[in-house]
């Protein structure tokens, strides 16, 4: 699941902030590249990227399977190699 980060919104939406997704382990686009320091979103997005990287480094696996997913993997036999 990606992490949502609030960043400034200078568009016509009328809102001061908008949500940006930052990829976490198991998501397409992970690891996310940091934004250049001149980018106005860089402080918030880069902080989230660093936080995600630190959490992933502390975890023995980048993500865990739910009990249902584990049961499915155990129930399905691996295909046999053809000679």
Secondary structure, 3 states (H helix, E strand, C coil): CCEEEEEECCCCCCCCEEEEEECCCCCCCCCCCCCCCCCCCHHHHHHHHHHHHHHHHHCCCCCCCCHHHHHHHHHCCCCCCCC
